[in-house]
Structures are given as C-alpha cells and as structure tokens.
Amino acid sequence: MRLRTIKQYFDDITLVQVHRSYLVNPKKVNRINAIAKLKFELELGTTKIPVSRTYIPMLKENFPHWFS
C-alpha cells in the first residue's frame, strides 16, 4: 500500500508523516535530534527515523515539546 492510502484511514493526530517514506505515531516519539544544521531524526525507543526538511515547520508547530 502507498503511504497516501494508509494516511487516508487515519487522522493527523494518529499518524504523522515526517518523511516521504515514513509515517509515525506521535505518541511513540521520545524526542527529535538535530544531526546537522538542517538535518533531524526522530527517536522512537532505539529506532531513529529521518525527518525531511519540509516537515520540520509543521512538527515544530504541532509538537514543540519534541524540540526541547
């Protein structure tokens, strides 16, 4: 299935797209790490998922506690 199709079944609170290849459950995110000036990755337990630059403003607005 395509991510676009999967995303239609869930609202934006249940699954958030953070990369063109990744949807994540925001309740499972521990924090976001800055790797470089414009590179970020989400930390979900021991798993690290890359975050696209296009999604950073939306994530900062909706989940500011990840960036603290």
mmCIF file of the N, C-alpha and C atoms, coordinates in Angstrom:
data_MODEL
# 
_entry.id   MODEL 
# 
loop_
_atom_site.group_PDB 
_atom_site.id 
_atom_site.type_symbol 
_atom_site.label_atom_id 
_atom_site.label_alt_id 
_atom_site.label_comp_id 
_atom_site.label_asym_id 
_atom_site.label_entity_id 
_atom_site.label_seq_id 
_atom_site.pdbx_PDB_ins_code 
_atom_site.Cartn_x 
_atom_site.Cartn_y 
_atom_site.Cartn_z 
_atom_site.occupancy 
_atom_site.B_iso_or_equiv 
_atom_site.pdbx_formal_charge 
_atom_site.auth_seq_id 
_atom_site.auth_comp_id 
_atom_site.auth_asym_id 
_atom_site.auth_atom_id 
_atom_site.pdbx_PDB_model_num 
ATOM 1   N N  . MET A 1 1  ? 0.830  -1.186 0.000  1.00 0.00 ? 1  MET A N  1 
ATOM 2   C CA . MET A 1 1  ? 0.000  0.000  0.000  1.00 0.00 ? 1  MET A CA 1 
ATOM 3   C C  . MET A 1 1  ? 0.877  1.251  0.000  1.00 0.00 ? 1  MET A C  1 
ATOM 4   N N  . ARG A 1 2  ? 0.386  2.275  -0.621 1.00 0.00 ? 2  ARG A N  1 
ATOM 5   C CA . ARG A 1 2  ? 1.079  3.557  -0.614 1.00 0.00 ? 2  ARG A CA 1 
ATOM 6   C C  . ARG A 1 2  ? 0.811  4.277  0.702  1.00 0.00 ? 2  ARG A C  1 
ATOM 7   N N  . LEU A 1 3  ? 1.754  5.126  1.097  1.00 0.00 ? 3  LEU A N  1 
ATOM 8   C CA . LEU A 1 3  ? 1.569  5.899  2.327  1.00 0.00 ? 3  LEU A CA 1 
ATOM 9   C C  . LEU A 1 3  ? 0.365  6.811  2.222  1.00 0.00 ? 3  LEU A C  1 
ATOM 10  N N  . ARG A 1 4  ? 0.133  7.345  1.048  1.00 0.00 ? 4  ARG A N  1 
ATOM 11  C CA . ARG A 1 4  ? -1.024 8.218  0.830  1.00 0.00 ? 4  ARG A CA 1 
ATOM 12  C C  . ARG A 1 4  ? -2.321 7.475  1.150  1.00 0.00 ? 4  ARG A C  1 
ATOM 13  N N  . THR A 1 5  ? -2.392 6.225  0.771  1.00 0.00 ? 5  THR A N  1 
ATOM 14  C CA . THR A 1 5  ? -3.585 5.413  1.028  1.00 0.00 ? 5  THR A CA 1 
ATOM 15  C C  . THR A 1 5  ? -3.714 5.110  2.514  1.00 0.00 ? 5  THR A C  1 
ATOM 16  N N  . ILE A 1 6  ? -2.626 4.755  3.141  1.00 0.00 ? 6  ILE A N  1 
ATOM 17  C CA . ILE A 1 6  ? -2.651 4.452  4.577  1.00 0.00 ? 6  ILE A CA 1 
ATOM 18  C C  . ILE A 1 6  ? -3.050 5.691  5.365  1.00 0.00 ? 6  ILE A C  1 
ATOM 19  N N  . LYS A 1 7  ? -2.509 6.839  4.973  1.00 0.00 ? 7  LYS A N  1 
ATOM 20  C CA . LYS A 1 7  ? -2.785 8.089  5.678  1.00 0.00 ? 7  LYS A CA 1 
ATOM 21  C C  . LYS A 1 7  ? -4.263 8.478  5.618  1.00 0.00 ? 7  LYS A C  1 
ATOM 22  N N  . GLN A 1 8  ? -4.953 8.077  4.577  1.00 0.00 ? 8  GLN A N  1 
ATOM 23  C CA . GLN A 1 8  ? -6.379 8.392  4.450  1.00 0.00 ? 8  GLN A CA 1 
ATOM 24  C C  . GLN A 1 8  ? -7.221 7.702  5.518  1.00 0.00 ? 8  GLN A C  1 
ATOM 25  N N  . TYR A 1 9  ? -6.756 6.588  6.034  1.00 0.00 ? 9  TYR A N  1 
ATOM 26  C CA . TYR A 1 9  ? -7.503 5.847  7.040  1.00 0.00 ? 9  TYR A CA 1 
ATOM 27  C C  . TYR A 1 9  ? -7.333 6.412  8.448  1.00 0.00 ? 9  TYR A C  1 
ATOM 28  N N  . PHE A 1 10 ? -6.354 7.272  8.640  1.00 0.00 ? 10 PHE A N  1 
ATOM 29  C CA . PHE A 1 10 ? -6.053 7.815  9.957  1.00 0.00 ? 10 PHE A CA 1 
ATOM 30  C C  . PHE A 1 10 ? -6.072 9.328  9.911  1.00 0.00 ? 10 PHE A C  1 
ATOM 31  N N  . ASP A 1 11 ? -6.367 9.946  11.059 1.00 0.00 ? 11 ASP A N  1 
ATOM 32  C CA . ASP A 1 11 ? -6.314 11.405 11.119 1.00 0.00 ? 11 ASP A CA 1 
ATOM 33  C C  . ASP A 1 11 ? -4.875 11.839 11.405 1.00 0.00 ? 11 ASP A C  1 
ATOM 34  N N  . ASP A 1 12 ? -4.624 13.154 11.360 1.00 0.00 ? 12 ASP A N  1 
ATOM 35  C CA . ASP A 1 12 ? -3.269 13.678 11.524 1.00 0.00 ? 12 ASP A CA 1 
ATOM 36  C C  . ASP A 1 12 ? -2.750 13.559 12.952 1.00 0.00 ? 12 ASP A C  1 
ATOM 37  N N  . ILE A 1 13 ? -3.609 13.243 13.876 1.00 0.00 ? 13 ILE A N  1 
ATOM 38  C CA . ILE A 1 13 ? -3.177 13.074 15.266 1.00 0.00 ? 13 ILE A CA 1 
ATOM 39  C C  . ILE A 1 13 ? -2.665 11.651 15.494 1.00 0.00 ? 13 ILE A C  1 
ATOM 40  N N  . THR A 1 14 ? -3.221 10.694 14.790 1.00 0.00 ? 14 THR A N  1 
ATOM 41  C CA . THR A 1 14 ? -2.847 9.297  14.958 1.00 0.00 ? 14 THR A CA 1 
ATOM 42  C C  . THR A 1 14 ? -1.553 8.959  14.236 1.00 0.00 ? 14 THR A C  1 
ATOM 43  N N  . LEU A 1 15 ? -1.411 9.390  13.009 1.00 0.00 ? 15 LEU A N  1 
ATOM 44  C CA . LEU A 1 15 ? -0.203 9.155  12.227 1.00 0.00 ? 15 LEU A CA 1 
ATOM 45  C C  . LEU A 1 15 ? 0.252  10.462 11.595 1.00 0.00 ? 15 LEU A C  1 
ATOM 46  N N  . VAL A 1 16 ? 1.539  10.744 11.716 1.00 0.00 ? 16 VAL A N  1 
ATOM 47  C CA . VAL A 1 16 ? 2.107  11.969 11.169 1.00 0.00 ? 16 VAL A CA 1 
ATOM 48  C C  . VAL A 1 16 ? 3.176  11.587 10.157 1.00 0.00 ? 16 VAL A C  1 
ATOM 49  N N  . GLN A 1 17 ? 3.126  12.218 8.999  1.00 0.00 ? 17 GLN A N  1 
ATOM 50  C CA . GLN A 1 17 ? 4.156  11.960 8.003  1.00 0.00 ? 17 GLN A CA 1 
ATOM 51  C C  . GLN A 1 17 ? 5.342  12.865 8.293  1.00 0.00 ? 17 GLN A C  1 
ATOM 52  N N  . VAL A 1 18 ? 6.530  12.256 8.415  1.00 0.00 ? 18 VAL A N  1 
ATOM 53  C CA . VAL A 1 18 ? 7.740  13.005 8.728  1.00 0.00 ? 18 VAL A CA 1 
ATOM 54  C C  . VAL A 1 18 ? 8.782  12.912 7.621  1.00 0.00 ? 18 VAL A C  1 
ATOM 55  N N  . HIS A 1 19 ? 8.505  12.081 6.641  1.00 0.00 ? 19 HIS A N  1 
ATOM 56  C CA . HIS A 1 19 ? 9.420  11.843 5.522  1.00 0.00 ? 19 HIS A CA 1 
ATOM 57  C C  . HIS A 1 19 ? 8.567  11.226 4.423  1.00 0.00 ? 19 HIS A C  1 
ATOM 58  N N  . ARG A 1 20 ? 9.031  11.261 3.215  1.00 0.00 ? 20 ARG A N  1 
ATOM 59  C CA . ARG A 1 20 ? 8.197  10.698 2.151  1.00 0.00 ? 20 ARG A CA 1 
ATOM 60  C C  . ARG A 1 20 ? 8.039  9.191  2.288  1.00 0.00 ? 20 ARG A C  1 
ATOM 61  N N  . SER A 1 21 ? 8.876  8.563  3.090  1.00 0.00 ? 21 SER A N  1 
ATOM 62  C CA . SER A 1 21 ? 8.818  7.116  3.283  1.00 0.00 ? 21 SER A CA 1 
ATOM 63  C C  . SER A 1 21 ? 8.353  6.689  4.665  1.00 0.00 ? 21 SER A C  1 
ATOM 64  N N  . TYR A 1 22 ? 8.035  7.643  5.549  1.00 0.00 ? 22 TYR A N  1 
ATOM 65  C CA . TYR A 1 22 ? 7.721  7.294  6.931  1.00 0.00 ? 22 TYR A CA 1 
ATOM 66  C C  . TYR A 1 22 ? 6.485  8.001  7.463  1.00 0.00 ? 22 TYR A C  1 
ATOM 67  N N  . LEU A 1 23 ? 5.634  7.222  8.102  1.00 0.00 ? 23 LEU A N  1 
ATOM 68  C CA . LEU A 1 23 ? 4.542  7.725  8.931  1.00 0.00 ? 23 LEU A CA 1 
ATOM 69  C C  . LEU A 1 23 ? 4.842  7.250  10.343 1.00 0.00 ? 23 LEU A C  1 
ATOM 70  N N  . VAL A 1 24 ? 4.641  8.100  11.339 1.00 0.00 ? 24 VAL A N  1 
ATOM 71  C CA . VAL A 1 24 ? 4.909  7.696  12.716 1.00 0.00 ? 24 VAL A CA 1 
ATOM 72  C C  . VAL A 1 24 ? 3.726  8.020  13.607 1.00 0.00 ? 24 VAL A C  1 
ATOM 73  N N  . ASN A 1 25 ? 3.619  7.257  14.678 1.00 0.00 ? 25 ASN A N  1 
ATOM 74  C CA . ASN A 1 25 ? 2.646  7.520  15.729 1.00 0.00 ? 25 ASN A CA 1 
ATOM 75  C C  . ASN A 1 25 ? 3.296  8.534  16.670 1.00 0.00 ? 25 ASN A C  1 
ATOM 76  N N  . PRO A 1 26 ? 2.770  9.751  16.783 1.00 0.00 ? 26 PRO A N  1 
ATOM 77  C CA . PRO A 1 26 ? 3.419  10.775 17.607 1.00 0.00 ? 26 PRO A CA 1 
ATOM 78  C C  . PRO A 1 26 ? 3.494  10.407 19.085 1.00 0.00 ? 26 PRO A C  1 
ATOM 79  N N  . LYS A 1 27 ? 2.644  9.518  19.549 1.00 0.00 ? 27 LYS A N  1 
ATOM 80  C CA . LYS A 1 27 ? 2.689  9.102  20.950 1.00 0.00 ? 27 LYS A CA 1 
ATOM 81  C C  . LYS A 1 27 ? 3.926  8.258  21.253 1.00 0.00 ? 27 LYS A C  1 
ATOM 82  N N  . LYS A 1 28 ? 4.539  7.694  20.243 1.00 0.00 ? 28 LYS A N  1 
ATOM 83  C CA . LYS A 1 28 ? 5.707  6.830  20.416 1.00 0.00 ? 28 LYS A CA 1 
ATOM 84  C C  . LYS A 1 28 ? 7.035  7.580  20.312 1.00 0.00 ? 28 LYS A C  1 
ATOM 85  N N  . VAL A 1 29 ? 6.983  8.852  19.912 1.00 0.00 ? 29 VAL A N  1 
ATOM 86  C CA . VAL A 1 29 ? 8.210  9.622  19.714 1.00 0.00 ? 29 VAL A CA 1 
ATOM 87  C C  . VAL A 1 29 ? 8.737  10.098 21.063 1.00 0.00 ? 29 VAL A C  1 
ATOM 88  N N  . ASN A 1 30 ? 10.009 9.819  21.329 1.00 0.00 ? 30 ASN A N  1 
ATOM 89  C CA . ASN A 1 30 ? 10.656 10.288 22.551 1.00 0.00 ? 30 ASN A CA 1 
ATOM 90  C C  . ASN A 1 30 ? 11.136 11.729 22.391 1.00 0.00 ? 30 ASN A C  1 
ATOM 91  N N  . ARG A 1 31 ? 11.830 11.981 21.278 1.00 0.00 ? 31 ARG A N  1 
ATOM 92  C CA . ARG A 1 31 ? 12.334 13.336 21.010 1.00 0.00 ? 31 ARG A CA 1 
ATOM 93  C C  . ARG A 1 31 ? 12.858 13.399 19.589 1.00 0.00 ? 31 ARG A C  1 
ATOM 94  N N  . ILE A 1 32 ? 13.288 14.602 19.202 1.00 0.00 ? 32 ILE A N  1 
ATOM 95  C CA . ILE A 1 32 ? 13.881 14.801 17.883 1.00 0.00 ? 32 ILE A CA 1 
ATOM 96  C C  . ILE A 1 32 ? 15.314 15.273 18.094 1.00 0.00 ? 32 ILE A C  1 
ATOM 97  N N  . ASN A 1 33 ? 16.235 14.712 17.345 1.00 0.00 ? 33 ASN A N  1 
ATOM 98  C CA . ASN A 1 33 ? 17.650 15.065 17.453 1.00 0.00 ? 33 ASN A CA 1 
ATOM 99  C C  . ASN A 1 33 ? 18.078 15.852 16.231 1.00 0.00 ? 33 ASN A C  1 
ATOM 100 N N  . ALA A 1 34 ? 18.856 16.906 16.473 1.00 0.00 ? 34 ALA A N  1 
ATOM 101 C CA . ALA A 1 34 ? 19.452 17.668 15.380 1.00 0.00 ? 34 ALA A CA 1 
ATOM 102 C C  . ALA A 1 34 ? 20.794 17.029 15.052 1.00 0.00 ? 34 ALA A C  1 
ATOM 103 N N  . ILE A 1 35 ? 20.930 16.535 13.839 1.00 0.00 ? 35 ILE A N  1 
ATOM 104 C CA . ILE A 1 35 ? 22.164 15.883 13.415 1.00 0.00 ? 35 ILE A CA 1 
ATOM 105 C C  . ILE A 1 35 ? 23.117 16.917 12.829 1.00 0.00 ? 35 ILE A C  1 
ATOM 106 N N  . ALA A 1 36 ? 22.586 17.801 12.034 1.00 0.00 ? 36 ALA A N  1 
ATOM 107 C CA . ALA A 1 36 ? 23.348 18.891 11.417 1.00 0.00 ? 36 ALA A CA 1 
ATOM 108 C C  . ALA A 1 36 ? 22.443 20.115 11.423 1.00 0.00 ? 36 ALA A C  1 
ATOM 109 N N  . LYS A 1 37 ? 22.853 21.162 10.730 1.00 0.00 ? 37 LYS A N  1 
ATOM 110 C CA . LYS A 1 37 ? 22.089 22.408 10.740 1.00 0.00 ? 37 LYS A CA 1 
ATOM 111 C C  . LYS A 1 37 ? 20.642 22.197 10.297 1.00 0.00 ? 37 LYS A C  1 
ATOM 112 N N  . LEU A 1 38 ? 20.415 21.496 9.221  1.00 0.00 ? 38 LEU A N  1 
ATOM 113 C CA . LEU A 1 38 ? 19.061 21.278 8.721  1.00 0.00 ? 38 LEU A CA 1 
ATOM 114 C C  . LEU A 1 38 ? 18.689 19.796 8.661  1.00 0.00 ? 38 LEU A C  1 
ATOM 115 N N  . LYS A 1 39 ? 19.372 18.962 9.397  1.00 0.00 ? 39 LYS A N  1 
ATOM 116 C CA . LYS A 1 39 ? 19.069 17.524 9.403  1.00 0.00 ? 39 LYS A CA 1 
ATOM 117 C C  . LYS A 1 39 ? 18.595 17.110 10.782 1.00 0.00 ? 39 LYS A C  1 
ATOM 118 N N  . PHE A 1 40 ? 17.459 16.438 10.801 1.00 0.00 ? 40 PHE A N  1 
ATOM 119 C CA . PHE A 1 40 ? 16.880 15.974 12.048 1.00 0.00 ? 40 PHE A CA 1 
ATOM 120 C C  . PHE A 1 40 ? 16.508 14.502 11.925 1.00 0.00 ? 40 PHE A C  1 
ATOM 121 N N  . GLU A 1 41 ? 16.406 13.835 13.087 1.00 0.00 ? 41 GLU A N  1 
ATOM 122 C CA . GLU A 1 41 ? 15.905 12.473 13.122 1.00 0.00 ? 41 GLU A CA 1 
ATOM 123 C C  . GLU A 1 41 ? 15.060 12.293 14.372 1.00 0.00 ? 41 GLU A C  1 
ATOM 124 N N  . LEU A 1 42 ? 14.001 11.513 14.245 1.00 0.00 ? 42 LEU A N  1 
ATOM 125 C CA . LEU A 1 42 ? 13.132 11.206 15.368 1.00 0.00 ? 42 LEU A CA 1 
ATOM 126 C C  . LEU A 1 42 ? 13.678 10.005 16.105 1.00 0.00 ? 42 LEU A C  1 
ATOM 127 N N  . GLU A 1 43 ? 13.515 10.019 17.404 1.00 0.00 ? 43 GLU A N  1 
ATOM 128 C CA . GLU A 1 43 ? 13.944 8.901  18.220 1.00 0.00 ? 43 GLU A CA 1 
ATOM 129 C C  . GLU A 1 43 ? 12.702 8.222  18.804 1.00 0.00 ? 43 GLU A C  1 
ATOM 130 N N  . LEU A 1 44 ? 12.513 6.968  18.422 1.00 0.00 ? 44 LEU A N  1 
ATOM 131 C CA . LEU A 1 44 ? 11.403 6.157  18.921 1.00 0.00 ? 44 LEU A CA 1 
ATOM 132 C C  . LEU A 1 44 ? 12.027 4.944  19.615 1.00 0.00 ? 44 LEU A C  1 
ATOM 133 N N  . GLY A 1 45 ? 12.288 5.058  20.901 1.00 0.00 ? 45 GLY A N  1 
ATOM 134 C CA . GLY A 1 45 ? 12.998 3.989  21.590 1.00 0.00 ? 45 GLY A CA 1 
ATOM 135 C C  . GLY A 1 45 ? 14.417 3.908  21.046 1.00 0.00 ? 45 GLY A C  1 
ATOM 136 N N  . THR A 1 46 ? 14.779 2.763  20.482 1.00 0.00 ? 46 THR A N  1 
ATOM 137 C CA . THR A 1 46 ? 16.118 2.595  19.909 1.00 0.00 ? 46 THR A CA 1 
ATOM 138 C C  . THR A 1 46 ? 16.133 2.855  18.402 1.00 0.00 ? 46 THR A C  1 
ATOM 139 N N  . THR A 1 47 ? 14.977 3.082  17.816 1.00 0.00 ? 47 THR A N  1 
ATOM 140 C CA . THR A 1 47 ? 14.865 3.315  16.376 1.00 0.00 ? 47 THR A CA 1 
ATOM 141 C C  . THR A 1 47 ? 14.981 4.801  16.070 1.00 0.00 ? 47 THR A C  1 
ATOM 142 N N  . LYS A 1 48 ? 15.733 5.119  15.018 1.00 0.00 ? 48 LYS A N  1 
ATOM 143 C CA . LYS A 1 48 ? 15.877 6.506  14.586 1.00 0.00 ? 48 LYS A CA 1 
ATOM 144 C C  . LYS A 1 48 ? 15.351 6.633  13.162 1.00 0.00 ? 48 LYS A C  1 
ATOM 145 N N  . ILE A 1 49 ? 14.496 7.638  12.957 1.00 0.00 ? 49 ILE A N  1 
ATOM 146 C CA . ILE A 1 49 ? 13.838 7.844  11.666 1.00 0.00 ? 49 ILE A CA 1 
ATOM 147 C C  . ILE A 1 49 ? 14.187 9.231  11.153 1.00 0.00 ? 49 ILE A C  1 
ATOM 148 N N  . PRO A 1 50 ? 14.615 9.335  9.904  1.00 0.00 ? 50 PRO A N  1 
ATOM 149 C CA . PRO A 1 50 ? 14.957 10.654 9.348  1.00 0.00 ? 50 PRO A CA 1 
ATOM 150 C C  . PRO A 1 50 ? 13.707 11.520 9.170  1.00 0.00 ? 50 PRO A C  1 
ATOM 151 N N  . VAL A 1 51 ? 13.923 12.827 9.293  1.00 0.00 ? 51 VAL A N  1 
ATOM 152 C CA . VAL A 1 51 ? 12.841 13.795 9.108  1.00 0.00 ? 51 VAL A CA 1 
ATOM 153 C C  . VAL A 1 51 ? 13.226 14.701 7.944  1.00 0.00 ? 51 VAL A C  1 
ATOM 154 N N  . SER A 1 52 ? 12.324 14.861 6.989  1.00 0.00 ? 52 SER A N  1 
ATOM 155 C CA . SER A 1 52 ? 12.566 15.753 5.852  1.00 0.00 ? 52 SER A CA 1 
ATOM 156 C C  . SER A 1 52 ? 12.446 17.207 6.279  1.00 0.00 ? 52 SER A C  1 
ATOM 157 N N  . ARG A 1 53 ? 13.213 18.060 5.626  1.00 0.00 ? 53 ARG A N  1 
ATOM 158 C CA . ARG A 1 53 ? 13.167 19.491 5.938  1.00 0.00 ? 53 ARG A CA 1 
ATOM 159 C C  . ARG A 1 53 ? 11.784 20.080 5.736  1.00 0.00 ? 53 ARG A C  1 
ATOM 160 N N  . THR A 1 54 ? 11.029 19.557 4.791  1.00 0.00 ? 54 THR A N  1 
ATOM 161 C CA . THR A 1 54 ? 9.705  20.108 4.513  1.00 0.00 ? 54 THR A CA 1 
ATOM 162 C C  . THR A 1 54 ? 8.733  19.903 5.668  1.00 0.00 ? 54 THR A C  1 
ATOM 163 N N  . TYR A 1 55 ? 8.969  18.917 6.513  1.00 0.00 ? 55 TYR A N  1 
ATOM 164 C CA . TYR A 1 55 ? 8.059  18.618 7.617  1.00 0.00 ? 55 TYR A CA 1 
ATOM 165 C C  . TYR A 1 55 ? 8.462  19.287 8.930  1.00 0.00 ? 55 TYR A C  1 
ATOM 166 N N  . ILE A 1 56 ? 9.648  19.868 9.002  1.00 0.00 ? 56 ILE A N  1 
ATOM 167 C CA . ILE A 1 56 ? 10.126 20.480 10.242 1.00 0.00 ? 56 ILE A CA 1 
ATOM 168 C C  . ILE A 1 56 ? 9.211  21.607 10.730 1.00 0.00 ? 56 ILE A C  1 
ATOM 169 N N  . PRO A 1 57 ? 8.802  22.581 9.902  1.00 0.00 ? 57 PRO A N  1 
ATOM 170 C CA . PRO A 1 57 ? 7.917  23.647 10.414 1.00 0.00 ? 57 PRO A CA 1 
ATOM 171 C C  . PRO A 1 57 ? 6.602  23.108 10.986 1.00 0.00 ? 57 PRO A C  1 
ATOM 172 N N  . MET A 1 58 ? 6.006  22.126 10.336 1.00 0.00 ? 58 MET A N  1 
ATOM 173 C CA . MET A 1 58 ? 4.759  21.535 10.828 1.00 0.00 ? 58 MET A CA 1 
ATOM 174 C C  . MET A 1 58 ? 4.991  20.822 12.160 1.00 0.00 ? 58 MET A C  1 
ATOM 175 N N  . LEU A 1 59 ? 6.096  20.125 12.286 1.00 0.00 ? 59 LEU A N  1 
ATOM 176 C CA . LEU A 1 59 ? 6.398  19.422 13.529 1.00 0.00 ? 59 LEU A CA 1 
ATOM 177 C C  . LEU A 1 59 ? 6.677  20.395 14.668 1.00 0.00 ? 59 LEU A C  1 
ATOM 178 N N  . LYS A 1 60 ? 7.386  21.483 14.379 1.00 0.00 ? 60 LYS A N  1 
ATOM 179 C CA . LYS A 1 60 ? 7.663  22.493 15.406 1.00 0.00 ? 60 LYS A CA 1 
ATOM 180 C C  . LYS A 1 60 ? 6.379  23.145 15.890 1.00 0.00 ? 60 LYS A C  1 
ATOM 181 N N  . GLU A 1 61 ? 5.442  23.334 14.989 1.00 0.00 ? 61 GLU A N  1 
ATOM 182 C CA . GLU A 1 61 ? 4.167  23.958 15.358 1.00 0.00 ? 61 GLU A CA 1 
ATOM 183 C C  . GLU A 1 61 ? 3.286  23.007 16.173 1.00 0.00 ? 61 GLU A C  1 
ATOM 184 N N  . ASN A 1 62 ? 3.182  21.764 15.742 1.00 0.00 ? 62 ASN A N  1 
ATOM 185 C CA . ASN A 1 62 ? 2.271  20.814 16.376 1.00 0.00 ? 62 ASN A CA 1 
ATOM 186 C C  . ASN A 1 62 ? 2.869  20.048 17.547 1.00 0.00 ? 62 ASN A C  1 
ATOM 187 N N  . PHE A 1 63 ? 4.201  19.896 17.579 1.00 0.00 ? 63 PHE A N  1 
ATOM 188 C CA . PHE A 1 63 ? 4.848  19.118 18.630 1.00 0.00 ? 63 PHE A CA 1 
ATOM 189 C C  . PHE A 1 63 ? 6.089  19.847 19.156 1.00 0.00 ? 63 PHE A C  1 
ATOM 190 N N  . PRO A 1 64 ? 5.921  21.017 19.742 1.00 0.00 ? 64 PRO A N  1 
ATOM 191 C CA . PRO A 1 64 ? 7.098  21.795 20.196 1.00 0.00 ? 64 PRO A CA 1 
ATOM 192 C C  . PRO A 1 64 ? 7.862  21.089 21.306 1.00 0.00 ? 64 PRO A C  1 
ATOM 193 N N  . HIS A 1 65 ? 7.210  20.237 22.076 1.00 0.00 ? 65 HIS A N  1 
ATOM 194 C CA . HIS A 1 65 ? 7.887  19.540 23.174 1.00 0.00 ? 65 HIS A CA 1 
ATOM 195 C C  . HIS A 1 65 ? 8.953  18.560 22.687 1.00 0.00 ? 65 HIS A C  1 
ATOM 196 N N  . TRP A 1 66 ? 8.892  18.129 21.443 1.00 0.00 ? 66 TRP A N  1 
ATOM 197 C CA . TRP A 1 66 ? 9.925  17.244 20.887 1.00 0.00 ? 66 TRP A CA 1 
ATOM 198 C C  . TRP A 1 66 ? 11.251 17.986 20.752 1.00 0.00 ? 66 TRP A C  1 
ATOM 199 N N  . PHE A 1 67 ? 11.206 19.279 20.535 1.00 0.00 ? 67 PHE A N  1 
ATOM 200 C CA . PHE A 1 67 ? 12.404 20.060 20.247 1.00 0.00 ? 67 PHE A CA 1 
ATOM 201 C C  . PHE A 1 67 ? 13.068 20.629 21.492 1.00 0.00 ? 67 PHE A C  1 
ATOM 202 N N  . SER A 1 68 ? 12.522 20.386 22.656 1.00 0.00 ? 68 SER A N  1 
ATOM 203 C CA . SER A 1 68 ? 13.123 20.939 23.880 1.00 0.00 ? 68 SER A CA 1 
ATOM 204 C C  . SER A 1 68 ? 14.109 19.989 24.504 1.00 0.00 ? 68 SER A C  1 
# 
